């Protein structure tokens, strides 16, 4: 039934996002980009793609930071165009996509003010997809309770922050706990929304968010080794909507080292492959890169079905990866460090 009525409100936007997807760089484009000798060459090659003249007004010499800003700007313009034309429940779905950027921006601002960086300098480093009106007032907060009352109470993140409220001072450890607590609440809430939406949206998005939840659980566990974070506190940070829930998360909560985390992955075929192929030795891919590769595969598969909202999430994630690829290549070109220039993650 859903497929019969989907196009009434969402047909234009689904067609649009599928058109945007066709503009994502292919392997041939990356082959050309890695052969560039300078950033000006890179700019010329990008002009022959869907990026066209997005760097046309930038003066020489071109900086990597400028390319990064312009890539984000183009992605945000496309996303905002879709958001402006969306109606419920797609508009709420698109808002959910921006919440992760809001969380990252908040953590960036808190960390920056903790190190006495000026708020105006920090605002420019925030991702434009996650901007909100109260951002500039964040420097007045010295405890999570103040942060909630002064800044977050009127934002969509307020419900996620309830578990973070305490009178403890904001320090490095507290900030990381706040980040992961916010992400836990956000992923679980987004998962519930997609489940309630049902249909192909639930099929595609629940798989994508399950992976995101499991990835965070693995990374939180690995990063907690050698820190003051207790096993009980660590377990509270795991999102409980992935394939690891509940047995895998219980095993991760007991883990004492990387090998024990790897042992947990053995029980899940897709994660076992990721851990088997990862390492820190020359020629090996990091676990983070293996996770990114798997995410790209999931997002590309999201476009195989029609009449669902998952394509919008998939497109944003694929564009994120494309931006990381271009910036990686640009950094290697700028620093004349060509030995690792091929360490990008192709999409199509």
Buried (B, 14 or more C-beta within 10 A) or exposed (E): EEEEEBBEBBEEBBEBBEEBBEBBBEEEBBEBBBEBEBBEBBBEBBEEBBBEEBBEEBEEEBBBEBBBBBBBEBBBEBBBEBBEBBEEBBBBBBEBBBBBBBBBBBBBBBBBBBEEBEBEEBBEEBBBBBBBEEBEEBBEBEBBBBBBEBBBEEBBBEEBBEBBBBEEEBEEEBBBBBBBBBBBBBBBBBBEBBBEBEBBBBBBBBBBBBBBBBBBBBBBBBEBBEEEBEEEEBBEBBBBBBBBBEEBBEBBBEBEEEEBBBEBBEEBEEBBEBBEEBEEEEEEBEBEBBBBBBBBEBBBBBBEBEBBBBBBBBBBBBBBBBBBBBBBBBBBBBEEEEEEBEEBBBBB
